[in-house]
Amino acid sequence: MEKVTVLTLTGLGSQLAGVFYRVLLTRLAGAEVLGLYQLLLPVYGVLTALTAGGLTTAVSNLSARYQALGDRRAVYQLRGQGVGLFLALAAGPCLALAVFSGPVAAELLGDGRTRTGLVLLIPCLVLTGVENLHKHYFYGVGKVTPAAVTELLEQLLRTGLCLGCLAVLRPETPQGSVGAVVLGMALCEVSAALTQALLFRWDMGPRSRLTGPGCPPRLLRRELLAIAGPLGPTAALGSLLSSANALLIPRLLVRGGMEQSRAVAAYGVVFGMALPMLLVPTAFLTALGLVLTPALARDAALGDRQAVRRRTLRALEALNRVLLPALALLAALGPALGQALYRTHAVGEQLPVLALGVLFAAWQGLAAGVLNGLGRQRTAAGLALACDGLQLALTLLLVPRWGLAGYGGAFALSALAGAAGAWRAVAEETGARPALFPCLTAPLLGAGLAASGGGLMETALLRSGLDSLPAALGGLAFGGLLYWAAAAAMGAGERP
């Protein structure tokens, strides 16, 4: 649990820094610029998944394998082969984006003002891929602290550089503002990629002192591609479906009768304000997955099915203990937080249903991590694709009629279906059967108590004359205390 704690704390800090960054960006440039910026991120996600998605998993798994065998020379060679394959895969998409940035901005994203940002995404993509390959070496060999700490520092640096570029360049148009923000991202990635490369060299030590026989480059490439081959295209397709789902929303809102600028601003509220706030507690899921997947791979390699079941059930129980109260409190107190941070009531309108979607998606994500650790990557990827396809169909059906409420419903329903399918596959693979009370009932009861108590405390503090932000924070603190007491009373406060 020590590694999970380190990753959770640094991930939580990174998520909070991201929320703070969006708050300042909204106040400096407005919700419409935030919406335009959010339109760029799906493109970034698709290209990252296509070029590096499978390779990062391959580097992590193979680094763990060769480290266990004591072959540090092969680990060193693995990094070089991974970076080379990534650059070869990234060359075509980057060139295509540079040549067709205009049509992509106007036709695919539906707003030509994103073109400058699209072009500046190219160096971000290349540098992020190199950075992530180095990070997943550290995750694979179990040295999570260097990657986790630098992740937090990178988020803080990104915030400073993006806002600094806005302040220094002072663009007069939304297009210029988005370009300034992405320029800040690119400058940050230069520092991040260089830092990770230096940390890798420092951790490996001089090449003359590397132990082990090493591995022929051709064999390493074959092993990397054997893992990344099925994962990369599948991850890209899944990211493409998710991106299509997000990018269609402004157009569907316009089809439903909303003006273009209002649609982009509304998109920015949900994807740039509400969802990032709800995703803060999922830092625990990310940390859990990074530690759980390699551990399950080792257990499976040793044939220890009992350890696999034990780790899986403990992980699910731990996830629910963290996410259920956190999301319940954010759903209850999020409207006040949104008003205080972003100065708009619109943030709170969709929070309850979005919180359900985040919870179900987290369940699916944990199950996918278990399946990946057990060598069932194709099963996890297939379920994710089916879930994304269902969400896209529901979005097309519901958003023109119900607006953003329709998106929230599509998100929650598709995530629930994905979680159900993924955990059924986990149960078939591992035989794990969670106990209902400690795994779900106890944290759910505690979450309900925390949300109601936190809401009452917020109301009391507001009536006493406090502003909305300290009142909401006081409600969060009181609700968290209530949950801790309830968990202890129900016997759910022990270490999983």
N, C-alpha and C positions, 0 to 999 in steps of 0.2 A: 504493500500500500504506500510505501514511501515514494516510489516513483510516480504513482498516480497522484499523490498529494502535490509533489513538485510540479507536475504537468498541469494539474488543475489550477493551482495558484497562479502560475505564470499565464496559463490560458485565460483565466478569469481576468487577470490584469490586462491582457491583450484585448479581450472583448470589451471591457469597460473603457479602455483607451479608444477603441473603435467607436463606441457610442459617443464619447466625448468629442471625438473628431467630427462625427456627423452633426452633433449639436452646433459646434462652431461653424462648420461648413454651411449649415442651414441659415445661421444668423448672418454670416458674411455674404452669402450668395443667393439664398432663398431656396424654397422647396422645389422650384422648377429646375434649377441647376442640379440639385441633388437627384432629381428624377432622371435628368440626362446622364449624369454620372452612373446611376444604377443601370441604365440601359446598356452601358458599355460592359458591365461586369459579366453578364451571361456570355458574351463573345469571348472574354478573357477566360472564363471557366471552361468553355467548350474546347478552346485551343490548348489550354493547359492539360485537360483530361486526355485529349487526343495524342499529345506529344510526350507527356511525362507521367500520366496517370498510372499506367501499368508498370513503368520503369521504377517508380519510387517504391512500390510494393516489392518488386523483384530485388532491388538493391537492399531493402530492409531484410527480407527473408534470407537471401544468399549471404549477406554480411553476418547474420546470426549463425548460419550453418558453418561457414568457414572459420568464424571466430571460435565456435565450439570445437572444431577440429584442430585448432591451434595454428591454422594457416593464415598468418597475418599478411603474407606476401600476396596471396590470392585476394584478400580483402582490398589491399591497395590497388591491385590490378582491376578489381571489380569497379572501383570508382571511375577509373579512366575509361573503361569500356562503356559504362553507363552514360557518362557525359558525352562520349562520342556518338552513341546511338541516339541520344536525345537531340543533339545538334543536327544530326542527319534527318531526323523526323521533323524537326521544327523548321527546317529551311523552306520547304514547300509552302506550308500554311502562312509563314511570315511573308514570303514573297507575294502570295496571293492576296493577303490582306493589304499590303502596300499598294498593289496595282489596282485592286477593286475596292478601295476604301470608300470612294464616293457612292457607288451603287449599294454597298453594304449599309452605309449610313442612311441613305435615302429610302431604299426599298426594304431591306431586312429589318433595320431598327426603326424605320418609319419616321426618322427625324434627321435631316442633313446636318444639323448642328453638332452631331457627334463625330463628324469626320476627323477633325484634328485629334480628338482623343483616341480614335481608332488607330491612327498612324503611330501615335506615341505609345500605344500598347505593345508594339513589336519589341522594343528593347526590354520592356517589363516582362514579357513572356519568356524571352531567352534567359534573362538573368534569374527569374523566379525558378525556372526549371533546374538550372545549375545549382541554385541554392537548396532546393528541396531534395535533390539527389544526395547532397552532402548531409542534410538533416536526417534523412532516413538511414544513412549509415549509422549515425549515433543512436537512433531508435532501435535499429536492428541489433546492435551489440549491447544494448541495455544502458547506454550512457545518455540519459535523457536530459540531464541538467544543462549541458552546453547549448543544445538545440532549443530547449524550452526558454532559457533566460534570454538568448539572443532573439527569439521570436517576440518576446515582450519589448525588448529594446528597439527592435525594428518597427514595431507598431508605433511606439512613441516617436521615433525618428520620422516615420512616414507622416504622422500627424503634423509634426513641426514643418517638414519640408513642403507638404501640400498646401497648408495654410500660409506658409511663408511665400510660396510662389504666387498665391492669390494676392497677398498683401503687397509684394514687391512689383509684380507685373501690372496689377490693377486693370484687368481686362474689362472692356466696356460692354461686351456681349456675352450671352450665355455660352456660345461656342468657345469663346476665348477663356471663359472661366473653367469650363470642363477641360480644355487643353492644359491650363495651368495646373489643375489638380493632378492630371495624369503625368505631367512632367515631374511633379514632386514625387509621384510613385516611382518613376523611372530612376530618379536620383537616389532614392532610398534603396532600390534593388541593386544598384551598383555597390553600395556599401555592404548590403546583406550578403550578396554572392561572394564578395571578396573576404568577408569575415568568416563565412562558413568554410571556404577553401583553406584559409589559414588555420582555422581550428582543426580541420581534418589533418593537415600536415603536422601540426603540433602533436595531435593525439597519436598519429602513426609513428612519429619519430623518424630518424634517419633511415633511408631505404636499405643501407648496408646492415642494419640491425633487425630487419624484418625476419620473422621466423616462418618456417614452412616451405614446402617446395614450390608453391605458386601453382598456376593453372594456365594452360595454353589459351591465348586470347580467343581463338575460334570456339573453344569449349565454353568459355565464359559468355561470349555473345549468344551461343546457343541456349545456355541456361537462362540468361536474362530474357531472351525472346520467348522461351517456353512459358515463362510466367507472365511476361508483359503482353505477349501476343494476344491471348484471349481477353486480357483485362483492358488494354488500351482502347481498342475500338468499341468495346462494350461500354466502358466509362464515358467515352466521347459521345456515343449514341444517347446514353442516359442523360449526360449533361446537355446535349442538344435538345432532347425532349423537355427537360426542365427549363432551359433557356427559352424555347419556343413558348412554353406555358407562361413565362414571365413577360416576354417581349410582346406577346399578343394583347396583354391586358390594356395598355393605353388605347390600342385600336378598337378593342371590344367596348371600352368605355365610350369612345367616340361614336361607335355604332349605336350604343344605347342612348345617345343624345347629349353627351358631354363635349364641351369645347376641347380642342387639342391641348392648349396650355393647361387647362384645369385637369385634364386626364393625366398629363405628364406629372403635374404637381401631386395629384392623388396617388399615382404610382410611387412617387418619391416618399410620400408619407408612410405607405405600407412597407415598402421594401427598404427604405433608407432610415426609417424611424422606428416603426412598431416591431417589425421582425428582428432587427438587430438587438433591440432591448430584450425581447423574449429569448434570443439565442445566447445571451450572456451565460446562463447556467449550464448550457450544453458544453461549456469548456470541460466539464467533468466527463461527459461522454467521449469527447475527443481524447482526453488523457487516458481514460479507461480502455478505449480501443487500441491505442498505441502500445499499451502494456499487455493487454489481454491477448491480442492476436498472435504475437510471437510466443507467448507462454503456452497457448493452446497448441501451437505448431510443435513445440518441444514435447508436450504431453502426448500428442498424437503419435509423434515419431517413436516414443518409448512404449506406445501401446497402453498407456495408463488411462483407461476410459473413466475410472472413478474420479481421477483428478480433473478430467475434462468436464464432467458433470458438476463437480464441486465448484470449479472456477466459474462456469457458466451461470449457475444459480446464484452465487454470491455477487457476480457482476450485475445481474438483473435486479437483485434486491437492493444493492448499493445505488444503482441508477435511480430507482423509484424513490428511495429515501431522499435523494438530492433534488431530483427534477420535480416531483409532485408538489412539494411545498413551495419551491421557488416559482414555478409557473402559476400556481394558485395565487400567490401573493402578487405577482406581476399583473395577472389578470384583474385582480381586485384593486390594486393601487396604481396600476399603469396609467390610467387616465390623468391622475394628478401629476405623476412623473412626466408624462408627455406634455402636459400644459406648462409645467415648470421649466422643462428643458428645451422644448421646441416651440413653445408659445402657440400651440394650436390644440384645440379639443379633438381634432380629427384622429390623433394618434390612438385614442382610447376606444374608438368606435368598433373596431374589429378584434380587440385583444382577446376576449374569451375564446372565440372559435379558433383564432390563430394559435392560442396557447395549446388547445387540444391537438391541432395539427403538429405543432413542435413536439409534443409528448409522443404522439404516435410515430412520428418520423424518427425520434430518438430510439424508441423500441425497435423499429426496423433496422436502424443503423447499428445497434448493439448486436442484433441477431446476425446481420451481415458480417460483422467483425468475427463472430464465432464461426460462421461458415467459412470465412476466408482462412482463419487459423487452422481449420480442419481439412483444407484442400478442396472445399466446395465453392470455389470462386464463381464458377459458371452458374450455380444455383442462385447465389446471392445476386449476381449481376442480372440474371433473367427476371428475378422477382422485382428488382429495382426498375428495370425497363418496363415491366407490366404496370407497376405502380405509377411511373411517370406518364405512360400512355393513358391510363385511366384518368389521371389528374388533368391532362391536356383535354381529353374529351369532355370532362365535367366542366372545365373552365370555359370551353367554347359554348357549352350549353347554358351555363348559369350566369356568367358575367354580363352578357348583353341585357339580361332580364333583371338581375339583382345587383349589378354593380360589384363593388369590392366585397360585399357580403357573399356574393356568389363565389368569388375566388376563395374566401375563407372556408366555405363549405366544401369546395372541390379539394382544397388542400387537406382538410381534416379527414374526409371520407376516403380519399385515395391513400393517405398515410395509414389509416386504420386497416384498410385492406392489405397493404404491403406488410404491416407489422404482423397481422394474423398469418399470412402466408409464410413469412420468414421464420416465425417461431414454430410453426408446424414443421418446417424443414429441420430446424434445430432439434426439436423433440424426436423426430425420426432418426436423426443422425446420432444423437448423444443419449437418448433415453431420459433426458432431464425433464422432470415434472415439478415446477415450482409450487411450494406450499402457499396457499392463497392468502392466509392472514399476514404472515411477516412480509411477504413479497408485495402485496397490493393493498389489502384491507387496512392494515395498520398505517402505512404512510398516507393512504387516501383520507382516512379519518383525521389524522394529524394535519394534513394539508387543508381540509375544510375548516378545522378549528383555527389554524393560523390565518387563513384568508378572512374569516369573519371577525376574528379578534383584531387583526391588523386594520381592517376597514373601520371598525368602531374606534380604534385609537386615532386613526387619521382624522375622522370626523371630530373627535374630541379636541384634538390639537388645533384643527382649523377654527373651531368655535372659540378656542382660547386666544386667538389672534395671531397664530403662527402663519407664515406663508406656506404655499402649497408644497414646495420642495422639502423643507424640514418636516412638515407634517407627514408627507408621504414616507420619508426616510424613517421617521419615528414609528409609523405604522409597520414598515418592513421589519424594523428591529423588534418591535413587540410581537409581531406575528412569528418571527423566527424563534423567539424565546418560548412562545406558546408551543410551537411545534417540537422544540427540543424537549420540553417537559412532557408533552404527550407521548413522544417516541420512547422516552425513558420509562414512562408509566406502563406502556404496552410491551415493554421488553424488546423494543426495536432499536435501542440506542447503542447496542454493542457493535463492535467492529465486525464487519461481514467477513 
